[in-house]
Amino acid sequence: MTQPSIKKNFAYKSVLTLSTYLIAFVTFPYVSRVLGVERVGLVNFADNTIGYFLLFATMGVNILGVREIAAVKEDPERRARVFSNILGLNLMFTAVTLAVFLALVAAVPKLHQHSGLFYIGTAKILFSAFLVEWFFTGIEQFRYITLRSIAVKVLYVASVFLFVRRAEDYRLYFILTVGVVVVNALVNTAYVRRYVRIRRSDLSGTNYVRRNLLLGVYSIMSAMYLTFNVMFLGFVADDTQVGYYTTAFKLYTVILGFFTAFTNVMLPRMSTLLAGGEQERFHALIDRSFRAMCLFSIPMIVCSIILAPQIIHLLAGPGYEGAILPMRLIMPAVLPVGIAQVLAIQVLMPMKRDRALLTASILGAAVSLAINIALVPRMQSIGTALVLLGAETTVTIAYVTYSLRQGLTRLPFDAIGRNLLIALAPAAVCLACARGIAHPLLALGTALPCSVLVWAAICYRTGQLSGLLRFGKTK
């Protein structure tokens, strides 16, 4: 099986990520205005609650599958056995999770009140088992993943604009959202047969149960400060506060999406390098990844904090001013999350340091739970934003401490200070536009291209961009 370049893989994943958020930017302003902040909050509460149960259904499969398939992708026989083992494991956990989920929807008043939405969401839990995206990531079929996902999402956007016309259409909107998972799963189930043959005798294999549980607990603990936040906020506050937080969370997820695109591309490649004993190239890629992350994330954090009112106005329109402060509190988390993704996905996961991942996620979950209980009932969406920032920072500190103590890699921390200085110039441009231009869209439309040009000019003069070009040389 030929191994595509990292540049091509990242290009495909970046296109996919960009398309995902372009679609979100096209649909969300429309949906937020049609449904209103309360129903947007309700749909997000249901989706995030279902997403939390989905973690129990998949456990660690999305990490385990990529890592294990990447290690055997050149051997068709072993590839089929590993695929069947992991698929069977996923189906088993999905069946148990669905039973528990349906019982809780019937028994818990807050869930039963909106049971229609949650019953729709059962399709998302069920069909996620057949997505097998981990397999295509493991064999680095990013071209297929990108083209298929874009086609399905274009169909989704057209459906939203055609059929979601009134506030009462919020259930239909959720059906369309869940439908994206269902259609992707059906297409993947048919297409995966080109690469692997399902072996029924291996569907009941137990080779990966322990590792799946370990990585699953890591994923669940990590979700305490992501998916669980919205669920907890929905229980202690009204749907409007959930709407404020999820709106504030939008840009954060956009930026995080590009980091995730890059690190998802790197996980199978880093596993392959370690399996081949190529330590020098392994550490060179980590160094470049860290520097690239700092180069892009720090200016985006600074500028988005300054332009938060204009961004919220563009995303959601009038009535969402309560999302401005939560967004300003969330955005600094981009830096620790970027560092954490480099360390977790490119260092600890390929090295199979699963216990370190678990320990860090438990610490993050503990901090998340403490801040949730202490602040969210009183501060509501603002408190939830502080939960995210505090938990992500805790996890990153744990990763950095472990990696340095174990001597796993070297981190160029000087890149943080250097890029903070570089960010001052584009920040000044954004501040001038925010204060000098009254119209929000005009201010944003002027600030973004001007600040990007200033940032790019400084990076070019200081040689910051040249190192990124060398990624294509490490295959």
Secondary structure as UniProt FT lines:
FT   HELIX           6..58
FT   TURN            59..60
FT   HELIX           61..72
FT   TURN            73..74
FT   HELIX           76..107
FT   HELIX           109..112
FT   TURN            113..114
FT   HELIX           115..128
FT   TURN            129..131
FT   HELIX           133..138
FT   TURN            139..140
FT   HELIX           142..163
FT   HELIX           167..169
FT   HELIX           170..191
FT   HELIX           192..194
FT   HELIX           200..202
FT   TURN            203..204
FT   TURN            207..208
FT   HELIX           209..223
FT   TURN            224..226
FT   HELIX           227..236
FT   HELIX           239..275
FT   TURN            276..277
FT   HELIX           279..306
FT   HELIX           308..316
FT   TURN            318..319
FT   HELIX           321..323
FT   HELIX           324..330
FT   HELIX           331..333
FT   HELIX           334..343
FT   HELIX           344..348
FT   TURN            349..352
FT   HELIX           354..379
FT   HELIX           381..405
FT   TURN            406..407
FT   HELIX           414..436
FT   HELIX           440..462
FT   TURN            463..465
FT   HELIX           466..473
//
